[in-house]
Amino acid sequence: MTRIPSKAEILEWISQNPTQTSKRDIARAFGIKGAARIELKQLLRALAAEGHLEKRKKTYRDPETLPPVSVCEVVGPDADGDLSARPLEFHGSGPEPRIALVARDGDPALGAGERVLLRLTAVDGEDHAYEGRLIRRIGGGPDGGADGGPRTILGIFRSHSEGGRIVPIDKKQDLEWMIPEEATGGAQDGELVEARQSGPRNRMGLPRARVVARLGDPSQPRAVSLIAIHQHGIPDAFPAAVTQEAERAKPAGLSGREDLRGMPFVTIDPHDARDHDDACMAEPDTDPGNPGGHILWVAIADVAHYVRPGSALDAEALKRGNSTYFPDRVVPMLPDRLSGDLCSLHEDVPRACIAVRMVLDADGNKIAHRFVRGLMRSAASLHYEEVQAARDGTPSARTEPLMETVITPLYGAFEALRAARARRQPLDLELPERKIELDAEGRVASIAFRKRLDAHKMIEEFMILANVAAAEELITRRTPLLFRVHEEPTAEKLEALREVAQASGMTLAKGQVLQTRHLNALLAQAEATTFDELINMSTLRAMTQAYYSPENFGHFGLALRSYAHFTSPIRRYADLVVHRALVSAHGWGEGGLSAEEVAELEATAKHISETERRSMVAERDTNDRYLAAFLSERMGSEAVGRISGIQRFGLFVKLDETGADGLVPIGSISGEYWRHDAEAQTLTGSDSGLVLALGQKVTVRLAEATPETGGLVLQLLEIEGDPVAQGSGSRGRGSRRPGAGAPTRRKAVRAKAKADKTRKKVKRTRR
């Protein structure tokens, strides 16, 4: 009679032979044949039911171990610069085992977030459980899995008897994820969690995931930015080696620097600014050859002195790429010891800087500049409002002594630069910027428009000119650098803008090389009309996104041939690269651009352009969630806004008061069929002839607000003052109900004429 092995013997065999775990392998190992295979099958099923084994197709293995070939995600680098990996197919109840990546000659360079297929070898006596050798890369990043679905899920955990489900908080994802009982990680119902996909997704049923982090109560106000940080993979904790390196830094002395401490530099920032990385001063030019001219100084914190190439600080700064700003917190690029202390130009404290002295003529043209590495002392830390009040004739006790020597000369230089700007004609968009104000508990207290003072414009012009000087200096000295590039709009985007302008009764020059002055002429036509915000928004959408590059392609929006970021090295890695380039170009000693950095400039430019976009999306998503939380207490209230987007499934409305964007589902507008014209950006009712178009003024009712996702659903009540019939909500795009939503006869005729005009315009364009 064939002997059936015990459960312990089977588990021991599988642990020692991880590549031979099929039922056939186990039967062969123990000499099991014939009818005895049925008993073996029952025994394996019992082990799987008890959680000792996991069945994967026709094989069995210990769920606490990893298969010899496994799909993993690259993690790191750590403080020593080493990469590791985390398994994506681990189903055990304990912590995920750590995998040390062992690179071989010829292996490609890997980056954090990449998915790879690894051959794993278990090891003992190390701080990692496995060593992994690359078989092949299989793509990926923080947003995509092997089949195009997400690998990392952030959502609300909903428990049930067999584990739970995760409801994603990303409003673009509507697919729930199943969490087996052994993979919940102790998550409680309603808790915000981070989970990772476990194994490939099946065609049938919900995909499986494993909870890897519990993030707390999602209803807490300060969880909003935490959601964005985790969702977008923004590093928010400094490794110990980085913090220790920052803490060891000492203030720079005067050695090798020009002494600027006697000059009346001041910092001008928002009233709640924690750091001050730029200072300025101005004085009339006494050179007889430059009558009416100005001397303008801009001094920037010398971050390159403290953050050296190859250091732990540098690796972490590059990894982050930039600081990220949320209403309730900042995720900084550099530790506070630098960003809030040694690299912050605090009042009456000597600070290392790189400064540029610029000579302006009476018309605001820069006729000369000179860079120095210096030591300065800020005479005062001012904020925009008090500087503007002083300029307007009501100085405070702080600004009164600075009027003659500081504030008046600064505004004198600004007036000259403003005249030069008017001649240059950079793109002059006027889009209201809203600021979310939080109360002491972190809840939204108000949504306010940011005031745009001359003091803001003054500092902006000074920083732009300093950035231009940095780019020109490094070009002249033939030193590699990173340019800030903004290319002109594509022909397709320009044509779309032209169509919006024509539909609004305005014109945009055609048949000539586009310049910013042509767009400014369009913006001037729209000023003080009902189409003002629409034309500004449409012009902004027509623009390409700015990026960093070691090649100089100019800056279209600013109407500048050469432009580089120099003025914010505390919060942008690109500026740190420019500072290092200036150190190298002038031979100022240590802290310059290394040969390795020069060789990697293109890769660095691509990376920091991506981190910048990541931060922008995270900041926008956070604002959306705060706005949804704020509006969730106003359910059923009415608001006024304008149509800001048209899609086949509905229209987007930007609310005037808060700036929030909400969706009006097409099924909620009357019950007729709606024709979508993607080129003209319109929806036209088949029965009523009603045309929904960009820029129309609407009244809506707030129907739904979901703070977890930032989603708003609106109900359309009026268009340009005329009431709109309501759909049943169950009627689809193909449903018809004669007479539903029909406007007055005059409105119908006007709408039909507008639709006919749009169709003719589109027909001419297609020819």
C-alpha positions in Angstrom: 0.0 0.0 0.0 1.3 3.4 -0.9 2.3 5.6 2.0 0.7 9.0 2.1 3.1 11.6 3.6 2.1 13.8 6.6 1.2 17.5 6.3 4.5 18.3 7.9 6.5 16.3 5.4 4.7 17.9 2.5 5.4 21.4 3.9 9.0 20.5 4.4 9.3 19.3 0.8 7.8 22.4 -0.6 10.0 24.7 1.4 13.1 22.9 0.2 12.0 22.6 -3.4 10.2 25.8 -4.3 10.4 25.1 -8.0 8.7 21.7 -7.8 5.4 22.4 -6.2 2.8 20.9 -8.6 0.7 18.0 -7.5 2.6 15.8 -10.0 6.0 16.9 -8.5 4.9 16.1 -5.0 3.4 12.8 -6.0 6.6 11.8 -7.8 8.8 12.9 -4.8 6.8 10.6 -2.4 6.2 7.8 -4.9 2.4 8.2 -4.9 0.7 6.5 -7.8 -2.8 5.4 -8.9 -5.7 5.8 -6.5 -3.5 7.2 -3.8 -3.3 10.5 -5.8 -6.9 11.2 -4.7 -5.8 11.1 -1.1 -2.9 13.4 -1.9 -5.2 15.8 -3.6 -7.5 15.9 -0.6 -4.5 16.5 1.7 -3.2 19.4 -0.4 -6.7 20.9 -0.4 -6.8 20.7 3.4 -3.4 22.4 3.7 -4.7 25.2 1.4 -7.9 25.6 3.4 -5.8 25.8 6.6 -3.8 28.6 5.0 -0.5 26.6 5.0 -0.4 26.5 1.2 -1.8 28.6 -1.6 -3.0 27.0 -4.8 -1.7 28.8 -7.9 -3.2 27.1 -11.0 -1.7 23.6 -10.7 0.9 24.2 -8.1 1.0 24.6 -4.3 3.3 26.8 -2.3 3.7 28.3 1.2 2.0 31.7 1.1 4.6 33.0 3.5 7.3 32.4 0.8 7.8 33.8 -2.6 8.0 31.8 -5.9 11.5 31.5 -7.4 10.4 33.8 -10.3 8.3 36.7 -9.2 7.0 40.1 -10.4 8.3 42.8 -8.2 8.5 46.6 -7.9 11.8 48.5 -7.6 12.1 50.5 -4.4 14.8 53.0 -3.4 17.5 54.0 -3.5 18.3 53.9 0.2 20.8 56.1 2.0 23.6 54.1 0.5 22.3 54.4 -3.0 21.2 50.7 -3.2 18.0 49.6 -4.8 15.7 46.9 -3.4 12.4 45.4 -4.5 9.0 44.6 -3.1 7.0 41.6 -4.2 3.7 42.1 -6.0 2.5 38.5 -5.5 2.9 38.0 -1.7 -0.1 36.5 0.1 1.3 35.8 3.5 0.0 37.2 6.8 3.3 38.6 7.9 5.2 41.6 6.6 6.3 41.7 3.0 9.8 40.2 2.6 12.5 42.5 1.5 14.4 41.7 -1.7 17.9 43.0 -2.4 18.6 43.6 -6.1 21.8 42.0 -7.3 22.9 43.7 -10.5 25.1 42.0 -13.1 27.2 43.5 -15.8 25.0 44.5 -18.7 21.8 44.9 -16.6 19.9 48.1 -17.5 19.6 50.9 -14.9 16.4 50.6 -12.9 14.4 53.3 -11.3 11.9 53.4 -8.4 8.4 52.3 -9.4 9.5 50.0 -12.3 8.0 46.6 -12.5 10.5 43.8 -13.1 10.6 40.0 -13.3 13.2 38.7 -10.9 14.7 35.3 -10.2 14.7 35.0 -6.4 17.0 33.2 -4.0 16.2 32.9 -0.3 19.0 34.0 2.0 19.6 33.8 5.8 21.4 36.0 8.2 20.8 39.2 6.2 18.5 42.3 6.6 16.7 41.0 3.5 15.0 37.7 2.9 15.8 37.3 -0.8 18.3 38.3 -3.4 16.8 39.1 -6.8 18.4 39.0 -10.2 16.8 40.7 -13.2 15.2 38.5 -15.8 13.5 41.3 -17.7 11.8 44.7 -17.2 8.1 44.6 -17.7 7.4 48.4 -17.5 5.2 50.2 -15.1 5.3 53.2 -12.9 3.3 54.2 -9.9 0.0 54.2 -11.9 0.0 51.2 -14.1 0.0 47.5 -13.7 0.8 44.7 -16.0 -2.6 44.8 -17.6 -3.0 48.6 -17.6 -4.7 48.7 -14.2 -3.3 50.3 -11.1 -0.8 48.6 -8.9 -1.1 50.9 -6.0 -4.6 51.7 -4.7 -5.6 54.4 -2.3 -9.1 54.0 -1.0 -11.7 53.5 1.7 -11.6 50.0 3.3 -15.1 48.4 3.6 -15.0 45.2 5.7 -17.1 42.1 5.3 -17.1 38.5 6.6 -14.4 37.3 4.1 -12.1 40.3 4.3 -13.1 43.5 2.7 -13.1 45.7 -0.4 -11.4 48.9 -1.2 -13.4 51.8 -2.8 -10.8 53.9 -4.7 -10.7 57.6 -3.8 -9.5 58.5 -7.3 -12.5 59.8 -9.1 -11.1 58.4 -12.4 -11.3 54.9 -11.0 -14.6 53.2 -10.3 -13.4 49.6 -9.9 -13.4 48.2 -6.4 -10.7 45.8 -5.2 -11.2 42.6 -3.1 -9.1 42.2 0.0 -8.8 38.6 1.3 -9.2 38.1 5.0 -5.5 37.4 5.5 -4.5 40.6 3.6 -6.4 43.3 5.4 -3.5 44.3 7.6 -5.9 44.9 10.5 -7.7 47.7 8.6 -11.0 48.9 10.1 -14.2 49.7 8.2 -14.1 53.2 6.8 -10.4 53.6 7.2 -8.2 55.2 4.5 -5.7 52.5 3.3 -3.0 52.0 0.8 -3.0 48.7 -1.0 -1.1 46.9 -3.7 -2.3 44.6 -6.4 -1.6 40.9 -5.5 -1.2 38.7 -8.5 -2.6 39.2 -12.0 -6.1 40.4 -12.5 -8.7 37.8 -13.5 -11.2 38.3 -16.3 -14.0 37.5 -14.0 -14.6 39.0 -10.5 -12.9 41.8 -8.7 -9.1 42.2 -8.7 -7.3 41.2 -5.5 -5.1 43.5 -3.4 -3.2 43.5 -0.1 -3.3 46.4 2.4 0.2 47.7 3.0 -0.5 50.9 5.0 -3.3 52.2 7.2 -3.6 56.0 6.9 -6.4 56.7 9.4 -9.8 58.4 9.2 -10.3 60.0 5.8 -12.8 62.4 7.2 -10.2 64.2 9.2 -9.4 67.5 7.5 -5.6 67.0 7.4 -6.0 63.7 5.7 -6.8 65.5 2.5 -3.2 66.4 1.6 -2.0 63.0 2.9 -4.2 61.3 0.4 -2.5 63.3 -2.4 1.0 62.6 -1.1 0.3 58.8 -1.1 -1.7 58.7 -4.3 1.0 60.5 -6.3 4.0 58.9 -4.6 5.5 62.1 -3.3 8.4 61.4 -0.8 7.4 63.1 2.5 9.9 61.6 5.0 13.6 62.4 4.9 15.9 59.4 5.3 18.0 59.5 8.5 21.2 60.0 6.5 19.8 63.1 4.8 18.6 64.6 8.0 21.9 64.0 9.8 23.8 65.5 6.9 21.7 68.6 7.1 22.0 68.9 10.8 25.8 68.8 10.5 25.9 71.8 8.2 27.4 75.0 9.6 26.8 78.7 8.5 29.1 79.8 5.7 31.7 82.5 6.5 33.2 85.4 4.5 36.1 83.4 3.1 36.0 83.5 -0.7 33.0 85.7 -0.8 32.2 89.4 -1.5 31.0 91.2 1.6 27.5 92.5 0.9 26.4 92.9 4.5 26.3 96.7 4.4 23.9 96.9 1.5 20.1 97.4 2.3 18.8 94.1 1.0 15.2 93.2 2.0 13.1 90.1 1.5 9.5 90.6 0.4 7.2 87.5 0.8 3.7 86.5 1.8 2.9 87.3 5.4 2.9 83.6 6.3 6.2 82.7 4.6 8.5 80.4 6.6 11.5 80.8 4.4 13.0 83.6 2.4 15.3 82.6 -0.4 15.4 85.8 -2.4 16.3 89.4 -1.4 16.6 92.6 -3.5 17.7 96.2 -3.3 17.9 99.1 -5.8 19.4 102.5 -6.1 19.7 105.2 -8.8 22.6 104.7 -11.2 25.1 107.6 -10.6 26.9 106.9 -13.9 26.6 110.0 -16.1 26.5 107.7 -19.1 23.2 106.2 -17.9 20.9 109.1 -17.0 17.8 108.0 -15.2 19.1 104.5 -14.9 18.9 102.1 -12.0 21.1 99.6 -10.2 19.1 96.5 -9.2 20.5 93.7 -7.0 18.9 90.3 -6.5 20.5 88.0 -4.0 19.6 84.3 -3.7 20.4 81.8 -0.9 23.6 79.9 -1.8 22.1 76.4 -1.6 25.0 74.9 -3.7 27.3 75.6 -0.8 25.4 73.2 1.4 24.0 70.6 -1.1 27.0 69.1 -2.9 26.9 66.6 -5.8 27.0 63.0 -4.7 25.8 63.7 -1.2 22.7 62.1 0.5 21.2 65.6 0.5 21.7 65.9 -3.2 20.3 62.5 -4.0 17.1 63.2 -2.0 16.7 66.7 -3.5 16.9 65.3 -7.0 14.5 62.5 -6.1 11.9 65.0 -5.0 12.7 67.5 -7.7 10.8 70.3 -6.1 8.8 71.3 -3.0 5.1 70.6 -3.1 2.6 73.0 -1.5 -0.7 72.1 0.0 -3.2 74.4 2.0 -2.2 72.7 5.3 1.4 71.6 4.8 4.5 71.8 2.6 6.5 68.8 1.5 9.9 70.5 1.1 12.7 69.6 -1.3 15.3 70.1 1.5 15.2 69.5 5.3 14.2 72.4 7.5 17.7 72.9 8.8 18.5 74.2 5.3 15.2 75.5 3.9 14.0 77.2 7.1 17.4 78.1 8.6 20.8 78.2 6.8 19.4 78.8 3.3 16.7 81.3 4.5 17.7 85.0 4.3 16.4 85.9 7.8 16.4 89.5 9.0 19.7 90.7 10.5 21.5 87.3 10.1 24.5 86.9 7.8 23.7 84.4 5.0 25.6 83.0 2.1 24.2 84.0 -1.3 24.8 84.2 -5.0 23.9 87.7 -6.1 23.5 89.5 -9.5 24.0 93.2 -10.0 22.0 94.5 -13.0 22.3 97.9 -14.6 19.0 99.2 -16.2 18.7 102.2 -18.4 15.8 104.7 -18.0 13.6 102.6 -20.3 14.1 99.5 -18.3 16.5 97.7 -20.6 19.2 95.6 -18.9 22.5 96.9 -20.3 24.9 95.0 -18.0 25.1 92.5 -15.2 27.6 90.9 -12.9 27.4 87.8 -10.6 29.1 87.5 -7.3 29.3 84.9 -4.5 28.7 86.8 -1.4 27.7 87.2 2.3 24.7 89.4 2.9 22.5 90.5 5.8 18.8 91.3 5.2 17.8 94.7 6.6 14.1 93.6 6.9 11.8 90.7 6.3 8.7 92.4 4.8 5.5 91.2 3.3 3.7 92.3 0.2 0.8 94.1 1.8 2.9 96.3 4.1 5.3 97.2 1.2 2.3 98.1 -1.0 0.7 100.2 1.8 4.0 102.1 2.3 4.1 102.8 -1.5 0.5 104.0 -1.4 1.3 106.5 1.4 0.6 104.7 4.6 3.9 103.3 5.8 4.0 101.4 9.1 6.6 101.8 11.8 8.6 99.1 10.2 8.6 100.5 6.6 8.8 104.3 7.4 12.6 104.2 8.0 13.0 102.2 4.7 11.0 104.5 2.4 13.9 106.6 1.0 16.7 104.1 1.0 14.8 100.9 0.0 11.1 101.1 -1.0 11.1 104.1 -3.3 14.2 103.0 -5.2 12.7 99.5 -5.7 9.5 100.9 -7.2 11.6 103.2 -9.4 13.4 100.2 -10.9 10.0 98.4 -11.2 8.4 101.3 -13.2 11.3 101.1 -15.6 10.9 97.4 -16.0 7.2 97.7 -16.4 7.7 99.9 -19.4 10.1 97.4 -20.9 7.6 94.6 -20.3 4.9 96.6 -22.1 7.2 96.8 -25.1 8.1 93.1 -25.0 4.5 92.0 -24.6 4.7 88.7 -22.7 1.5 86.8 -22.5 -0.8 88.8 -20.3 -3.3 86.3 -18.9 -5.6 87.5 -16.1 -7.0 84.5 -14.3 -8.2 84.9 -10.8 -6.2 82.9 -8.3 -8.1 81.6 -5.3 -6.6 80.7 -1.9 -8.1 78.1 0.4 -8.1 79.4 4.0 -8.1 76.8 6.8 -9.2 77.2 10.4 -7.3 75.9 13.4 -8.8 72.4 13.0 -7.7 72.2 9.3 -11.2 72.7 7.9 -11.9 75.1 5.0 -12.9 78.5 6.6 -13.1 80.4 3.3 -12.2 80.5 -0.4 -10.8 83.9 -1.2 -9.3 85.6 -4.2 -5.6 86.3 -4.0 -5.0 90.1 -4.3 -2.7 91.0 -7.1 -0.7 94.0 -5.9 2.0 96.0 -7.6 4.3 94.6 -4.9 3.7 91.1 -6.3 4.3 92.2 -9.8 7.5 94.1 -8.8 9.2 91.0 -7.2 8.0 88.9 -10.2 9.7 91.3 -12.6 12.9 91.3 -10.6 13.0 87.5 -10.5 12.4 87.2 -14.2 15.2 89.6 -15.0 17.6 87.7 -12.7 16.7 84.5 -14.4 17.4 86.0 -17.8 20.8 87.3 -16.5 21.7 83.8 -15.3 20.8 82.2 -18.6 22.8 84.8 -20.6 25.8 84.6 -18.3 26.1 80.8 -18.7 25.6 81.0 -22.4 28.3 83.6 -22.7 30.7 81.5 -20.6 29.7 78.3 -22.6 28.7 76.5 -19.4 26.1 73.7 -19.5 22.8 74.5 -17.7 19.1 73.7 -17.6 16.9 76.1 -19.5 13.3 76.8 -18.7 11.6 76.1 -22.0 8.1 77.1 -23.1 7.4 76.4 -26.8 4.7 78.1 -28.9 1.2 76.5 -29.2 0.7 73.7 -31.7 -1.2 74.4 -34.8 -4.1 72.2 -33.6 -4.4 74.1 -30.2 -4.2 77.4 -32.0 -6.9 76.5 -34.4 -9.1 75.4 -31.5 -8.5 78.8 -29.7 -9.3 80.6 -33.0 -12.7 78.7 -33.2 -13.6 79.7 -29.6 -12.7 83.3 -30.4 -14.8 83.3 -33.6 -17.8 81.7 -31.8 -17.5 84.5 -29.2 -17.5 87.2 -31.9 -13.7 87.9 -31.7 -10.8 87.5 -34.0 -7.3 86.0 -33.7 -4.7 86.9 -36.3 -4.1 84.2 -38.8 -1.5 83.6 -41.6 1.5 85.0 -39.7 4.1 83.8 -37.2 2.3 83.8 -33.9 3.6 86.2 -31.2 2.4 86.8 -27.7 1.2 90.3 -28.8 -1.4 88.6 -31.1 -2.8 86.7 -28.1 -2.7 89.8 -26.0 -4.8 91.6 -28.7 -7.4 88.8 -28.4 -7.4 89.0 -24.6 -7.9 92.8 -24.9 -10.9 92.2 -27.0 -12.4 90.0 -24.4 -11.7 92.3 -21.5 -14.8 93.5 -19.6 -17.1 91.3 -21.7 -19.0 88.2 -20.7 -16.4 86.2 -22.5 -13.4 87.5 -20.5 -12.8 84.4 -18.4 -13.6 82.0 -21.2 -11.0 83.6 -23.6 -8.4 83.7 -20.8 -9.0 80.0 -19.9 -9.0 79.0 -23.6 -5.8 80.8 -24.2 -4.2 79.1 -21.2 -5.4 75.7 -22.5 -3.8 76.4 -25.9 -0.4 76.8 -24.3 2.1 74.0 -24.2 3.5 73.0 -20.8 6.8 74.5 -19.8 9.6 72.1 -19.1 13.4 71.9 -18.4 16.0 71.1 -21.0 19.7 71.4 -21.5 18.8 72.8 -25.0 17.6 76.4 -25.4 14.3 76.6 -27.2 13.2 80.0 -25.7 10.3 80.9 -23.6 7.2 81.8 -25.7 5.0 82.9 -22.8 7.5 85.4 -21.5 8.6 86.4 -25.0 12.3 85.7 -24.1 15.0 84.1 -26.1 16.9 82.7 -23.1 15.5 81.8 -19.7 16.7 79.7 -16.8 15.4 79.2 -13.2 17.9 80.7 -10.8 15.9 82.4 -8.0 14.5 79.5 -5.9 17.1 76.8 -5.3 15.4 75.9 -1.9 12.4 74.6 -3.6 13.5 73.7 -7.2 16.3 71.4 -8.2 16.6 73.1 -11.6 17.7 76.3 -9.8 20.3 74.4 -7.8 21.8 73.1 -11.1 22.0 76.7 -12.4 23.7 77.8 -9.2 26.3 75.0 -9.6 26.8 76.0 -13.2 27.5 79.6 -12.0 30.0 78.4 -9.4 31.8 76.4 -12.1 31.7 79.2 -14.7 33.3 81.7 -12.3 35.7 79.3 -10.6 34.3 80.1 -7.1 35.5 76.9 -5.6 33.6 73.9 -4.3 29.9 73.2 -5.0 30.1 73.5 -8.8 28.6 71.4 -11.5 30.4 68.0 -11.7 31.3 66.1 -14.9 28.8 63.4 -13.9 26.0 65.9 -13.6 26.8 67.5 -17.0 26.6 64.0 -18.6 23.2 63.4 -16.9 21.6 66.9 -17.6 19.1 65.5 -20.1 17.9 62.8 -17.8 17.8 65.3 -14.9 15.7 67.7 -17.0 13.2 64.9 -17.8 13.0 63.8 -14.2 12.4 67.2 -12.6 9.9 68.1 -15.3 8.0 65.0 -14.3 8.2 65.7 -10.6 7.0 69.2 -11.2 3.9 67.9 -13.1 3.4 65.3 -10.3 3.3 68.2 -7.7 0.9 70.3 -9.8 -1.5 67.4 -10.1 -1.3 66.6 -6.4 -1.9 70.2 -5.5 -4.8 70.4 -7.8 -6.4 67.2 -6.5 -6.0 68.4 -2.9 -7.7 71.7 -3.7 -10.5 69.8 -5.4 -11.0 67.7 -2.3 -11.0 70.7 0.0 -13.5 72.4 -2.2 -15.7 69.3 -2.2 -15.6 69.1 1.6 -16.4 72.9 1.8 -19.4 72.5 -0.6 -20.7 69.3 1.0 -22.2 71.4 3.7 -24.2 73.4 1.0 -26.0 70.5 -0.6 -29.0 71.7 -2.6 -27.8 75.3 -2.8 -27.7 77.2 -6.1 -24.6 78.8 -7.6 -23.6 80.7 -10.7 -20.7 79.7 -13.0 -19.7 79.3 -16.6 -19.4 76.2 -18.8 -15.6 75.4 -18.9 -15.7 72.1 -20.7 -17.8 70.1 -23.1 -17.7 66.3 -23.3 -20.0 63.7 -24.8 -21.1 62.6 -21.4 -21.9 66.0 -20.0 -20.5 69.5 -19.4 -18.1 70.9 -16.8 -19.0 74.1 -14.9 -16.5 76.4 -13.1 -18.3 78.1 -10.2 -17.7 81.8 -9.8 -17.5 82.0 -6.1 -15.2 79.1 -5.3 -13.5 78.3 -8.6 -14.6 74.6 -8.1 -15.3 72.5 -11.2 -18.3 70.2 -11.3 -19.9 67.9 -13.8 -23.4 68.2 -15.1 -24.3 64.7 -16.5 -25.9 64.8 -19.9 -28.7 62.6 -18.7 -29.8 65.2 -16.2 -30.5 67.8 -18.9 -34.1 67.4 -20.3 -34.7 64.0 -21.9 -33.7 64.6 -25.5 -30.7 63.4 -27.6 -27.7 65.6 -27.5 -25.3 66.0 -30.5 -21.7 66.4 -29.5 -19.5 68.5 -31.7 -15.9 67.9 -30.5 -14.4 70.5 -32.8 -16.8 73.3 -32.0 -17.0 72.2 -28.4 -20.8 72.2 -28.3 -23.7 70.0 -27.3 -27.0 70.6 -29.3 -30.4 69.3 -28.2 -32.1 67.4 -31.0 -35.6 68.5 -30.1 -35.1 71.9 -28.5 -32.2 73.2 -30.6 -30.6 74.4 -27.4 -26.9 74.8 -27.8 -24.5 74.3 -24.8 -21.2 76.0 -25.5 -18.0 77.1 -23.7 -18.3 80.3 -21.7 -22.1 80.3 -21.3 -23.3 81.7 -17.9 -25.3 79.1 -16.0 -27.1 78.6 -12.7 -26.7 75.2 -11.2 -27.7 73.3 -8.0 -25.2 71.3 -6.1 -26.5 67.7 -6.3 -23.5 65.7 -4.9 -20.1 66.5 -3.3 -17.7 63.7 -2.5 -14.7 65.0 -0.4 -12.8 61.6 -0.7 -12.5 62.0 -4.4 -13.0 65.7 -4.9 -15.9 65.1 -7.2 -18.9 67.5 -7.7 -22.1 66.7 -9.5 -24.3 69.6 -10.5 -27.8 70.0 -11.8 -28.3 72.6 -14.6 -31.1 75.1 -13.8 -30.5 78.1 -16.1 -28.5 79.0 -19.2 -27.9 82.7 -19.8 -31.0 83.4 -17.6 -33.3 81.0 -19.4 -34.6 77.9 -17.4 -33.7 74.4 -18.5 -36.0 71.4 -18.3 -34.7 68.7 -16.0 -34.1 65.1 -17.2 -35.3 62.1 -15.3 -31.8 61.0 -14.6 -32.5 57.6 -16.1 -32.8 58.7 -19.7 -29.7 58.1 -21.7 -28.3 60.0 -24.7 -30.6 58.1 -27.0 -33.8 59.0 -25.1 -36.2 61.5 -26.6 -39.1 63.4 -25.1 -40.6 65.9 -27.6 -40.9 69.3 -26.2 -38.7 68.6 -23.1 -36.4 71.5 -22.4 -37.7 73.6 -25.2 -36.8 77.3 -24.7 -38.9 80.2 -25.7 -39.4 80.7 -29.5 -36.9 83.6 -29.6 -34.3 81.5 -27.7 -34.8 78.5 -30.1 -34.3 80.7 -33.2 -31.2 82.3 -31.7 -29.8 78.9 -30.7 -30.4 77.4 -34.1 -28.8 80.4 -35.9 -25.7 80.0 -33.6 -25.6 76.2 -34.3 -25.8 76.8 -38.1 -23.0 79.4 -37.9 -20.8 76.9 -36.0 -21.5 74.1 -38.5 -20.6 76.4 -41.4 -17.4 77.5 -39.7 -16.4 73.9 -39.0 -17.1 73.0 -42.6 -14.9 75.8 -43.9 -12.1 74.7 -41.5 -12.3 71.1 -42.8 -11.8 72.2 -46.4 
